[in-house]
Amino acid sequence: MRIEDFDTIISSDRLMLVDFYATWCGACRAMDYTLERVALAMSDITTILRIDITAANSQEIVRRYNIVSVPTLIIFMQGEPIWRMSGIISFERLCQIIRRQQLTNVY
């Protein structure tokens, strides 16, 4: 994904949950089902964008956000990162964090 396109997408008024992953990463594959559930359960609050860190066209994004481990999740609001975590997180915890970010970052 071109950085210009990425910037446009994360500039949304919606919470944008970006999942930085790699196809070879076991923990990333373990998060697939959790992210699918979050996408369904939280569709009124957030949109999920997945970025494969090994893709040639995502390297500028990976450098900008200093992605050094996967999975890394970042929540953006109007283009600004407002929460970040690396590693595995449960469905329940991630939903709780998204709700809290929505309540505390209303513009």
N, C-alpha and C positions, 0 to 999 in steps of 0.2 A: 504494500500500500504506500502510495506517495505521501510524504509528510504533509503536503498541502491538503490532501483529502482527509487525512487523519485529523488535522487541526480543525477542519470544517465540521467533522462529525462530533468531536469532543466539545465543540463550542455550543452545543445544544443547551436548551433550558432544562432538559431532562438530566437526571443523573445518568452518567455513562460509566458502566463497569467494563474496564478493559482487562482482558485476560491475556497476559504474555505467556506463551507456552512453546513447547517444542514437541514434534511428533515422536521423538525418541524418549521422551521423559515419562517415566512410569507414574510419578505423582501428578503430572498434567493429565494423563489418561484417567487417573482416579478421580479427578475433579470434573471430568466431562459430565457425568450424571448429575452432580450437584449443580453445575452451571445450567444444565437443561431444566432442572426443576426450578431454579431461581428465575430463569427466563419466563417460565410459565406463571409462577406464583407472583412475581413482582413486575409483570409487564406494564402495569399502570404507572410504575414509579421509575423503572430503569430500563435501559437498553444495554445489551451485552455485545461487546466487540471483541473478537479474538484476533490476536496478532501472533503469527508464527515467527519466533525470533530467528529462525534459520533462513527465512526467505530473504533473498537478496534485496528486494525492494522495501524491507522493513528495518534495515540496518540503521538508518538515520533516526528513526523513532526509538529504537533500542538504545542507541547512544545517548539521545537526549534525556531519556528517563533512567539512564544508568541501570539497565536490567542486567543483573549478573547471575541471577538464579531464577529457576522456573519451577512451578508456576509463580508468577507475580501478578497480583491483582491490584489495580489502581482505580479508584472512583474519581471521576471528573465531574465538575459542575461548571458550566459556562467556560470550558477550556482550562480550568485550574484543577490540579490534583488536590483532593481534599482528604483522601485516605489511601493507604498503601499497605500491602502485606505480601510476604512471600511464604509459600508452603501451602499445605492442605488446610482447609477450613470446612467446617460442617455447614450443611444447608441452613440449619436453624440459626447458627451464629452469623452467617453471611446475610441472611434476611434481616436479622436484628440490626446489624451494622448499616445496611442500606436504609432501613426505616429511620434510624437515628440520624444518618446523614441528610435524609430528606427533611426531617424536622428542624435540624440545626442550620441548614444551608439554603433556606428559602430566600429567594431574591425578590 
